[in-house]
Amino acid sequence: MPTAPPREMPVQQHAALDEEERAARTITYGVGLVAGAVVLVLIIVVCARLVG
């Protein structure tokens, strides 16, 4: 049984893809900064409790 030839891929809009990737990177950096700040505060609290 022969298979059908592959279909044409849709045209990509490179400018729109670049903008979406830029926005996703900004969100990722923001989440990383918030997570880092939370970890830093937790470390400070744990160290303060051990010392005090």
Secondary structure, DSSP 8 states (H G I E B T S, - for coil): -------------HHHHHHHHHHHHHHHHHHHHHHHHHHHHHHHHHHHHHH-
